């Protein structure tokens, strides 16, 4: 399973990303704060990628989804 989690730098988004990572899912963590999502992705492991994304910006969303699909072989 390949999933995208927005707001993955803290709170529910972070918990969801970790929970999915524990089930063996490949997880794309998306949020505005690069340092936090990179740290979370590193904790989850090699099946997690960190992608900077601002959900208030349609261009940012489109670019982030394209990057996630490329890095994970689809979403």
C-alpha positions as CSV (number, residue, x, y, z in Angstrom):
1,X,0.0,0.0,0.0
2,X,1.2,3.5,-0.8
3,X,-0.3,6.5,1.0
4,X,0.1,10.2,1.3
5,X,-0.4,11.9,4.7
6,X,-0.7,15.7,4.8
7,X,0.0,17.6,8.0
8,X,2.5,14.9,8.8
9,X,4.9,17.1,10.8
10,X,2.8,16.9,14.0
11,X,-0.4,15.8,15.7
12,X,-2.8,13.5,14.1
13,X,-1.0,13.6,10.7
14,X,2.3,12.4,12.3
15,X,0.5,9.7,14.3
16,X,-1.3,8.5,11.2
17,X,2.0,8.4,9.2
18,X,3.7,6.4,12.0
19,X,0.7,4.0,12.3
20,X,0.7,3.4,8.5
21,X,4.4,2.9,8.5
22,X,4.1,0.2,11.1
23,X,1.7,-1.7,9.0
24,X,4.2,-1.8,6.1
25,X,2.7,0.9,4.0
26,X,5.0,3.2,2.0
27,X,4.3,6.6,3.3
28,X,4.7,10.1,1.7
29,X,4.8,12.6,4.6
30,X,3.7,16.1,3.5
31,X,3.9,19.3,5.4
32,X,5.4,22.8,5.2
33,X,8.2,22.2,7.7
34,X,11.0,20.3,6.0
35,X,13.0,19.6,9.2
36,X,10.0,18.0,11.0
37,X,8.9,15.8,8.2
38,X,12.4,14.7,7.3
39,X,12.9,13.7,11.0
40,X,9.6,11.8,11.1
41,X,10.3,10.0,7.8
42,X,13.8,9.0,9.1
43,X,12.1,7.5,12.2
44,X,9.6,5.6,10.1
45,X,12.3,4.1,7.9
46,X,13.2,3.5,4.3
47,X,9.6,3.2,3.2
48,X,8.9,6.8,4.1
49,X,9.6,10.0,2.1
50,X,9.4,13.6,3.2
51,X,7.9,16.1,0.7
52,X,7.4,19.8,1.4
53,X,3.9,20.9,0.6
54,X,1.7,23.8,1.4
55,X,-2.0,22.7,1.1
56,X,-3.1,26.3,0.7
57,X,-1.3,26.4,-2.7
58,X,-2.7,24.3,-5.6
59,X,0.6,24.4,-7.4
60,X,2.4,23.1,-4.3
61,X,-0.1,20.3,-4.0
62,X,0.2,19.2,-7.6
63,X,4.0,19.3,-7.5
64,X,4.0,17.3,-4.2
65,X,1.7,14.6,-5.5
66,X,3.8,14.3,-8.7
67,X,6.9,13.9,-6.6
68,X,5.3,11.3,-4.3
69,X,4.1,9.3,-7.3
70,X,7.6,9.4,-8.8
71,X,9.5,8.5,-5.6
72,X,7.1,5.7,-4.6
73,X,6.2,4.3,-7.9
74,X,2.6,5.5,-7.7
75,X,0.2,6.5,-5.0
